[in-house]
Amino acid sequence: MADGLKVKVTATADKISAVEIVSHNETDGISDNALKNMPSKIVTANKITVDGESGATYTSDGIKKAVEQAIVEMGLDASKFK
């Protein structure tokens, strides 16, 4: 996961209802689209395996990994969101 990237996820066993970027150390400009768009992409698709943002692959992947980790830490089955 991207260093310093923290997310807040609201989910049930079958629905991701919110993803919020709480903090990050990503490079301004390069990561902006991923930080802005990835949370809504994940919520809309209700899955972690959405396409990343062009030019911000590292940040996009970090967000997806952070969301997956948060889901697991909630005691939910992350494989249902892949």
BALOBA-1460 file (C-alpha; in Angstrom, 3 decimals):
// residues 82
<rec num="1" residu="m" x="0.000" y="0.000" z="0.000"/>
<rec num="2" residu="a" x="1.138" y="3.546" z="-0.611"/>
<rec num="3" residu="d" x="3.024" y="4.906" z="2.388"/>
<rec num="4" residu="g" x="0.811" y="7.024" z="4.634"/>
<rec num="5" residu="l" x="-2.383" y="6.239" z="2.733"/>
<rec num="6" residu="k" x="-5.308" y="5.722" z="5.095"/>
<rec num="7" residu="v" x="-8.934" y="5.172" z="4.180"/>
<rec num="8" residu="k" x="-12.217" y="4.976" z="6.028"/>
<rec num="9" residu="v" x="-14.623" y="2.389" z="4.612"/>
<rec num="10" residu="t" x="-18.275" y="1.873" z="5.416"/>
<rec num="11" residu="a" x="-19.482" y="-1.553" z="4.296"/>
<rec num="12" residu="t" x="-21.719" y="-4.506" z="5.042"/>
<rec num="13" residu="a" x="-21.205" y="-8.104" z="3.990"/>
<rec num="14" residu="d" x="-22.481" y="-7.325" z="0.486"/>
<rec num="15" residu="k" x="-22.208" y="-3.548" z="-0.020"/>
<rec num="16" residu="i" x="-19.476" y="-0.918" z="0.055"/>
<rec num="17" residu="s" x="-21.400" y="2.242" z="0.845"/>
<rec num="18" residu="a" x="-18.579" y="4.748" z="1.408"/>
<rec num="19" residu="v" x="-14.841" y="5.142" z="0.916"/>
<rec num="20" residu="e" x="-13.053" y="8.209" z="2.226"/>
<rec num="21" residu="i" x="-9.370" y="9.086" z="1.930"/>
<rec num="22" residu="v" x="-8.424" y="10.054" z="5.485"/>
<rec num="23" residu="s" x="-4.762" y="10.875" z="4.888"/>
<rec num="24" residu="h" x="-2.026" y="10.407" z="2.307"/>
<rec num="25" residu="n" x="1.527" y="11.344" z="1.396"/>
<rec num="26" residu="e" x="0.975" y="11.150" z="-2.349"/>
<rec num="27" residu="t" x="2.478" y="13.598" z="-4.833"/>
<rec num="28" residu="d" x="0.186" y="16.547" z="-5.536"/>
<rec num="29" residu="g" x="-0.854" y="16.790" z="-9.151"/>
<rec num="30" residu="i" x="0.081" y="13.233" z="-10.076"/>
<rec num="31" residu="s" x="-2.223" y="11.560" z="-7.575"/>
<rec num="32" residu="d" x="-5.093" y="14.063" z="-7.648"/>
<rec num="33" residu="n" x="-7.362" y="12.125" z="-10.025"/>
<rec num="34" residu="a" x="-6.921" y="8.869" z="-8.133"/>
<rec num="35" residu="l" x="-7.576" y="10.495" z="-4.766"/>
<rec num="36" residu="k" x="-10.681" y="12.205" z="-6.157"/>
<rec num="37" residu="n" x="-12.136" y="9.437" z="-8.329"/>
<rec num="38" residu="m" x="-11.165" y="6.048" z="-6.900"/>
<rec num="39" residu="p" x="-13.416" y="6.165" z="-3.821"/>
<rec num="40" residu="s" x="-16.537" y="6.818" z="-5.914"/>
<rec num="41" residu="k" x="-15.499" y="4.234" z="-8.525"/>
<rec num="42" residu="i" x="-15.226" y="1.594" z="-5.797"/>
<rec num="43" residu="v" x="-18.572" y="2.529" z="-4.226"/>
<rec num="44" residu="t" x="-20.402" y="2.699" z="-7.573"/>
<rec num="45" residu="a" x="-19.026" y="-0.648" z="-8.765"/>
<rec num="46" residu="n" x="-19.322" y="-2.178" z="-5.284"/>
<rec num="47" residu="k" x="-15.969" y="-3.834" z="-5.845"/>
<rec num="48" residu="i" x="-12.287" y="-3.245" z="-5.240"/>
<rec num="49" residu="t" x="-11.113" y="-4.382" z="-8.667"/>
<rec num="50" residu="v" x="-12.062" y="-1.235" z="-10.580"/>
<rec num="51" residu="d" x="-9.749" y="0.262" z="-13.191"/>
<rec num="52" residu="g" x="-7.189" y="2.642" z="-11.767"/>
<rec num="53" residu="e" x="-6.673" y="6.223" z="-12.837"/>
<rec num="54" residu="s" x="-4.327" y="6.767" z="-15.773"/>
<rec num="55" residu="g" x="-1.046" y="8.304" z="-14.662"/>
<rec num="56" residu="a" x="-1.706" y="7.450" z="-11.009"/>
<rec num="57" residu="t" x="-1.373" y="3.671" z="-10.993"/>
<rec num="58" residu="y" x="0.610" y="3.523" z="-7.752"/>
<rec num="59" residu="t" x="-1.921" y="5.659" z="-5.892"/>
<rec num="60" residu="s" x="-4.885" y="3.811" z="-7.441"/>
<rec num="61" residu="d" x="-3.434" y="0.460" z="-6.423"/>
<rec num="62" residu="g" x="-2.675" y="1.776" z="-2.951"/>
<rec num="63" residu="i" x="-6.267" y="2.909" z="-2.496"/>
<rec num="64" residu="k" x="-7.606" y="-0.477" z="-3.624"/>
<rec num="65" residu="k" x="-5.256" y="-2.303" z="-1.233"/>
<rec num="66" residu="a" x="-6.169" y="0.014" z="1.633"/>
<rec num="67" residu="v" x="-9.886" y="-0.547" z="1.011"/>
<rec num="68" residu="e" x="-9.364" y="-4.307" z="0.869"/>
<rec num="69" residu="q" x="-7.402" y="-4.219" z="4.142"/>
<rec num="70" residu="a" x="-10.123" y="-2.122" z="5.818"/>
<rec num="71" residu="i" x="-12.787" y="-4.605" z="4.707"/>
<rec num="72" residu="v" x="-10.780" y="-7.499" z="6.133"/>
<rec num="73" residu="e" x="-10.205" y="-5.592" z="9.387"/>
<rec num="74" residu="m" x="-13.991" y="-5.153" z="9.618"/>
<rec num="75" residu="g" x="-14.284" y="-8.948" z="9.624"/>
<rec num="76" residu="l" x="-15.863" y="-9.051" z="6.169"/>
<rec num="77" residu="d" x="-14.982" y="-11.307" z="3.240"/>
<rec num="78" residu="a" x="-13.016" y="-9.113" z="0.830"/>
<rec num="79" residu="s" x="-13.246" y="-11.738" z="-1.926"/>
<rec num="80" residu="k" x="-16.937" y="-10.815" z="-2.348"/>
<rec num="81" residu="f" x="-15.795" y="-7.419" z="-3.598"/>
<rec num="82" residu="k" x="-13.381" y="-8.638" z="-6.283"/>
